[in-house]
Every structure is written in C-alpha cells, then in structure tokens.
C-alpha cells in the first residue's frame, strides 16, 4: 500500500460503497481512496443490515517501518518470547457501534510500539542502539505517518456524510 500522502488526495468524484438488502433497502457511504477494502454487498438479509453497517471499518496500514523497536537479548530469560512489534494503522468506523454509540466516526491512528516490553540496557552501546531505533521510528512517524494521517482526516471531512439512518 502506498503511504505517499499526495497519492491519497481525491481529485475526482468521490467513490461510494453500497449495501442493498433483499427487500430493496440501500445504505451507502463514502469509500475513501485510502481504504483497503470495499464493503459493498447485494442481496443482504434486511435483518442483518444494522449489524453489517456497524461492522464496516476502513483500514489503511502503514508498511514502511518493518523493523521492531526493540528485540530481546539472546541471553535473557524472555529471549523465546519473540520480537516486540511496531505497527501503525489508520482505522475508521463510519457507523456507530451499538456497544459504543458515541465512538469516533472519524479516522483514528493506532500505533503499537511494543507488546508489554521493557528494554533493559546492560551497557552504553545498547542504549545507543535503542536511541537510534527510537529516532528512526519517530522520523518515520513524522515523515510518513503524520502527513498521511492529516490528508486522510482532510479527505474524510470533505467527503464523508452522516451515516444512513436505519428504517424504523
């Protein structure tokens, strides 16, 4: 997936997703260029429309930073626990979830830095390595993630409309 923020700007007519039920009810919404999935569906059972709408999630994963923020030393007891992960993803729920009706309907950024991991430096060289890793990750967030997140927020504010109201 391209993380170039300029490539995400919508220059033409906005795309939409559309869900049509077997009784003819149609729900639709903005389908951002940055979303990695189109939730469009036809012949949906009308009884499941509400749940289907709340299950819609637009994702944009960042793939540019693949190195872990920290790794385990071979001589530590938790060496077999694997590598602590680093992950960034933009996620947007265009319809409120019944469990969280006041949740944000705008794009949010998830940044997972580690999996409950504390780094212990046994010597100054390890601290120098950690500082370089932290700097590389913050540079990535500043250079790639922040401009993309801003562009996605602007795009969403421009094209998104209120969710389709469910028939009573």
N, C-alpha and C positions, 0 to 999 in steps of 0.2 A: 504494500500500500504506500502510496506517495505521501510524504509528510511535508511537501512543499506547500506552504500556506497560500501562495498565489494560485496554485492549481486548483484550490478548493473554492475559489470565488465563483459564484454563479453569474454568468454573463448572458444567459438566455432565459427563456421561460422556465420557471421552477417545475421540477418533476413532482409527481404525487404518487403515493401508494393508494390502493383502493381495495376494500374488502366488501364483497357482495354476498348476501345471505340467500338462501333458497326461497325466501318469501319476498325478495326484491329490495330489502333494506340495504343501503350502501353507506359505508363510512369511508372517509378518505382523509388524507393529510399530506403535509409536505414531506417529500423524500429527499433529504439533503444529498448533495453530491459526495459528501464525505462518509455517508453511511455505508457500511459494508454488506447490508442485506436489504432486500425489498420484501416487506411483509404482505404484499398483495396476495389476495386469496379470492376464490369464487366458490359458490355453492356451499357456503358455510351454514351450519345449523344455526338459526337465529338465536337459539337459547344460549349459544356459546359466544355470541358477539362481544358482550361486555368483557368477558374474561380474555378473549383474543385481543381486544384493544389494549387492555392493561398489560398484556404480555409483550407488546411492541416495544422494542428497545433498539435505538440506533447506536451503533458502535463505531469507533474509529481507533484502532490500536496503533500505537507508535512502535515501529520496528527498528529504529535507528540505533538504540542503545541496547546491545545484547550482552555486554559483559556484566557479570554480577558486581554489585557494590562491594561485597566482602566475600571472602572464601575462608574455609576452615583450614587451620594448620593440620598437617598430616599427623603431628604428634599430640593432638588434643583429643580428649575423650569423645567429643562430638564430631570427629572427622567423618564418620559414616552418615551423618545427618543430611548430607548433601550440601549444595551451594545455596546461600541466601539469594533470593531473587530480586530483580529490579524490573518493574513493569509500569508502563503508563498506558492509559486508555481513556478516551472520552466516551461518555455514555449519556444518552438522553432518552427519557421516557416521555413521549408526547401525550400520554393519557394518565390520569391519576390512578394509582393502585388503591383498591378498596381498603387494604390494610394501612396504607399511608396516603390518605386523600389530600394532604397538604404538602406532599413531596414536591421537589422542584420539577417543573416541566421544561427546564432549560438544560443545555448541555453542562455536565459536570466532569471534572477531571479526577481520575483515580490514579494516585501514584503509590505504588507499593515498593518500598525501599528494601526491606528485609522481612524475613519470616521470624519475628521474635528473636533476633540475634543480637548479641553484644560482641563487639570486637575487642579483643584484648591484645595490646601491643606489648611484646616481650622485649623489644629493642627499638631504638630510634628508627631504624630502616623500615620497620613495619609501619610506624606512624607516617613516615614519608610516603610510603605506598598508599596508605589509607587516604592521606590528604590528596594525592594525585587522583585517586578514584573518585573522591567526593567532588573535586574540581571538575573532572570530566563529566560527571553526572549533572552538576549544576550548569555547566556550559551547555550541555545538551538540552536541559530544560529551558534555558534562556534562549538559545539559538533556534531550536526546532519546535519545542512543545508550546512555549508561550505565544509566538506569532500564530501558530496553527489554532490554538485554543481561542485566541482573540477573533480570528477570522471565522471560526465556527460559531462563536457567540453572535457576531455581527450578522452572519448569514441566517442564523436561526431567528434572530429578532426581525429581520427583514421579511422572511418568507413564511414563518410558522403562523398559524391561526389557532383560535381556541379549538379544543377538541370537539369532535362531532358529538352532539347531545344524543343520548340514548332515547328511543321512543319509550313512553311510559306504558 
